């Protein structure tokens, strides 16, 4: 076996081992808990199958698996409401993030090249501060007596404080702010790779700047747009910290439901089942992204 073949196998083995350790094994543990029964104990679930007694008892135990937690999810309207609310908020926040990020990324690619790295560093600068601290800062900004209302009232733009904190609007602001770099960077990368000669050729052929933008710039940026939307939508769908700190008691999101089942109701099987269903729902956009990538590669 040549050294190149050994190196190639090693390079392929590293991500495979990483996925097995930090995705497949934790997923298997969560899936195992989801088909267990809740009990008042520590841990608060009763495993229904184990390999410790051999394969024969294991196969018998498989037939007695409990899917009650999955049945409760689809029977209880609160979980459906939380899922639909998460889907709505994640979609809105993704679209808002795109509306903010695309002009910024486009402007970054139109600046002199020696300034672009500095602008990229500014785009990722929020990551240098703790995520939790940044969300707490938005509490001080959005509260009725916070900085935003104080500035607007001092300028005479409003007569009374705006009720933004503890609403869905605050959650949207928090998600857009927190995940904005995830949208800017893929779009910037896609736009930066475009050949400026294409726009010059479109202008020579009579295309207006707006027409060239929609017919050349946007289509060529679609891979970056799609990647950025996935990077924002997927974590926003299961977000817990932002709706918990910025949202009100009526802000339903699936992440809060999972946390409530784990730590308040102590129903680990139900929480694990919700996590499995959420993961299954998020597989679809990932498959669409992979299909788009394969089309772009001409496979």
C-alpha positions in Angstrom: 0.0 0.0 0.0 1.5 3.3 -1.1 1.9 6.3 1.3 -0.6 8.3 -0.8 -3.3 5.6 -0.3 -2.6 5.5 3.5 -2.7 9.3 3.7 -6.0 9.3 1.7 -7.6 6.7 4.0 -6.4 8.7 7.1 -7.9 11.9 5.7 -11.2 10.2 5.0 -11.2 8.4 8.4 -10.8 11.6 10.4 -14.2 13.2 9.6 -15.9 9.7 9.7 -14.6 9.2 13.3 -15.6 12.7 14.2 -19.2 12.2 12.9 -19.4 8.8 14.7 -18.2 10.3 18.0 -20.1 13.5 18.1 -23.2 12.8 16.0 -24.0 9.1 15.5 -23.3 7.9 19.0 -25.2 10.9 20.7 -28.0 10.4 18.2 -28.2 6.7 19.1 -28.4 7.6 22.8 -31.2 10.1 22.3 -33.1 7.6 20.1 -32.7 4.9 22.8 -34.1 7.3 25.4 -37.0 8.3 23.1 -38.3 4.7 23.1 -38.0 4.3 26.8 -40.6 4.9 29.5 -40.5 7.8 31.9 -40.1 7.0 35.6 -39.6 8.9 38.8 -36.0 8.0 39.3 -32.5 9.0 38.4 -32.1 9.0 35.4 -35.8 9.6 34.9 -36.4 6.9 32.3 -36.5 3.1 32.2 -34.3 1.6 29.4 -36.3 -1.0 27.6 -33.4 -2.9 26.0 -29.8 -3.6 26.6 -27.0 -5.7 25.1 -25.7 -6.7 28.5 -27.8 -9.9 28.6 -27.0 -11.1 25.1 -28.7 -11.1 21.8 -31.7 -13.3 22.5 -33.2 -11.1 25.3 -32.2 -8.1 23.3 -34.4 -9.2 20.3 -37.3 -9.9 22.7 -36.9 -6.5 24.2 -37.0 -4.8 20.8 -40.5 -6.0 20.4 -41.6 -4.2 23.6 -40.3 -0.8 22.6 -42.5 2.1 23.7 -43.4 4.7 21.1 -45.7 6.5 23.6 -43.6 9.6 23.6 -44.0 9.9 19.8 -47.7 9.4 20.1 -48.0 12.1 22.7 -46.2 14.6 20.5 -48.6 14.1 17.6 -51.7 14.0 19.9 -50.9 17.0 22.0 -51.7 20.3 20.1 -49.1 22.2 22.2 -46.2 20.5 20.4 -47.7 21.1 17.0 -48.2 24.8 17.9 -44.6 25.0 19.1 -43.3 23.4 15.9 -45.3 25.7 13.6 -44.4 28.7 15.7 -40.7 27.7 15.4 -41.1 27.2 11.7 -42.7 30.6 11.2 -40.1 32.5 13.4 -37.2 30.6 11.8 -38.5 31.4 8.3 -39.1 35.1 9.0 -35.7 35.5 10.7 -34.0 33.8 7.8 -35.6 36.1 5.3 -34.9 39.2 7.4 -31.3 38.1 7.8 -31.0 37.6 4.0 -32.4 41.1 3.4 -29.8 42.6 5.7 -26.9 40.4 4.8 -27.1 40.6 1.0 -26.6 44.4 0.6 -23.7 44.2 3.2 -22.0 41.3 1.4 -22.5 43.0 -2.0 -21.0 46.3 -0.7 -18.1 44.4 0.7 -17.2 42.9 -2.7 -17.4 46.4 -4.2 -14.8 47.9 -1.9 -11.1 47.9 -2.8 -9.5 44.5 -2.2 -7.1 45.6 0.5 -10.1 46.7 2.6 -12.1 43.5 2.2 -10.3 41.4 4.9 -10.9 44.2 7.4 -14.6 44.2 6.6 -14.7 40.4 6.9 -13.1 40.7 10.3 -15.7 43.2 11.3 -18.5 40.9 10.2 -17.3 38.1 12.5 -16.3 40.5 15.3 -19.4 39.7 17.4 -18.1 36.1 17.7 -15.3 37.4 19.9 -17.8 38.1 22.6 -19.9 35.5 24.5 -23.2 34.7 22.8 -25.0 34.9 26.2 -23.5 38.3 27.0 -24.6 39.6 23.6 -28.2 38.5 24.2 -28.2 40.0 27.6 -27.1 43.3 26.0 -30.2 43.2 23.8 -32.3 43.0 26.9 -30.9 46.3 28.1 -31.4 47.8 24.6 -35.0 46.6 24.0 -36.6 47.0 27.5 -39.2 49.7 27.9 -36.6 51.8 29.8 -33.8 50.6 27.6 -31.4 52.4 25.4 -33.5 52.2 22.2 -36.6 53.7 23.8 -34.5 56.3 25.6 -32.8 57.4 22.4 -36.1 57.6 20.4 -37.8 59.5 23.1 -34.9 61.9 23.5 -35.0 62.6 19.7 -38.8 63.2 20.0 -39.7 60.4 17.6 -42.0 58.7 20.1 -44.1 59.8 23.0 -44.1 56.6 25.0 -41.8 53.5 25.1 -42.3 50.9 22.4 -43.2 47.5 23.7 -40.6 45.4 21.9 -39.0 43.4 24.8 -40.7 40.0 25.6 -42.4 39.8 22.2 -41.8 37.9 19.0 -40.3 41.0 17.5 -37.5 40.9 20.1 -36.9 37.2 19.3 -36.6 38.1 15.5 -34.2 40.9 16.3 -32.1 38.6 18.5 -31.9 35.8 15.9 -31.1 38.2 13.0 -28.4 39.9 15.0 -26.9 36.6 16.3 -26.8 34.7 13.0 -26.1 37.6 10.6 -22.4 36.6 10.1 -23.5 33.1 9.0 -25.5 34.7 6.1 -22.9 37.4 5.2 -19.9 35.1 4.8 -21.3 32.5 2.3 -22.9 35.3 0.2 -19.7 37.3 0.3 -17.7 34.3 -0.8 -20.1 33.6 -3.7 -20.1 37.3 -4.9 -16.3 37.6 -4.5 -15.8 34.8 -6.9 -17.8 36.4 -9.7 -16.0 37.8 -12.7 -16.6 41.5 -13.0 -16.3 41.1 -16.8 -19.7 39.5 -16.8 -21.4 42.8 -15.7 -19.3 44.7 -18.2 -20.4 42.4 -21.0 -24.1 42.8 -19.9 -23.7 46.6 -20.0 -22.2 46.4 -23.5 -25.2 44.3 -24.6 -27.6 47.0 -23.3 -28.6 45.6 -19.9 -29.4 48.2 -17.2 -27.6 47.9 -13.9 -30.7 46.6 -12.2 -31.3 44.1 -15.0 -27.7 42.9 -14.8 -28.0 42.6 -11.0 -31.1 40.3 -11.2 -29.9 38.3 -14.3 -26.2 37.9 -13.4 -25.3 38.8 -9.8 -28.2 37.1 -8.0 -28.2 33.8 -10.0 -24.5 33.4 -9.5 -24.9 34.2 -5.8 -27.6 31.5 -5.3 -25.2 28.9 -3.9 -24.1 31.3 -1.2 -27.6 32.5 -0.5 -28.9 28.9 -0.1 -25.9 28.0 2.1 -26.5 31.1 4.3 -30.2 30.4 4.6 -29.5 26.9 5.8 -26.9 28.1 8.3 -29.4 30.5 9.8 -32.7 28.5 9.5 -31.4 25.3 11.1 -30.1 26.7 14.4 -33.0 29.2 14.5 -35.5 26.4 14.3 -34.2 24.8 17.5 -33.2 28.1 19.2 -33.7 28.1 23.0 -31.6 30.9 24.5 -32.9 33.8 22.4 -36.7 33.1 22.9 -36.1 32.3 26.5 -34.3 35.6 27.3 -36.0 38.0 24.7 -39.4 36.4 24.2 -42.4 36.4 26.4 -44.3 33.6 28.1 -46.5 33.2 25.0 -43.5 32.8 22.6 -43.7 29.1 21.7 -40.6 27.5 20.2 -39.7 23.8 20.0 -36.4 24.5 21.7 -38.2 25.7 24.8 -40.5 22.7 24.7 -37.5 20.4 24.7 -35.9 22.2 27.6 -39.2 22.2 29.5 -39.6 18.4 29.1 -36.0 17.7 30.1 -35.7 20.0 33.2 -39.2 20.9 34.3 -41.4 17.9 33.5 -38.4 15.4 33.9 -39.8 13.5 30.9 -36.6 12.6 29.1 -38.3 10.2 26.6 -40.7 12.9 25.4 -37.9 15.5 25.1 -35.8 13.0 23.2 -38.7 12.2 20.9 -39.2 15.9 20.2 -35.5 16.2 19.3 -35.7 13.2 17.0 -38.8 14.6 15.2 -37.1 18.1 14.9 -34.0 16.5 13.4 -36.1 14.5 10.9 -37.8 17.8 9.9 -34.5 19.5 9.3 -33.2 16.7 7.1 -35.3 17.9 4.2 -33.6 21.3 3.7 -30.2 19.5 4.1 -31.2 17.1 1.3 -32.4 20.0 -0.9 -29.0 21.7 -0.3 -27.1 18.6 -1.2 -29.2 18.2 -4.4 -28.5 21.8 -5.3 -24.8 21.3 -4.7 -24.8 18.2 -7.0 -26.6 20.1 -9.7 -24.0 22.9 -9.4 -21.2 20.3 -9.8 -22.9 18.8 -12.9 -23.4 15.4 -11.4 
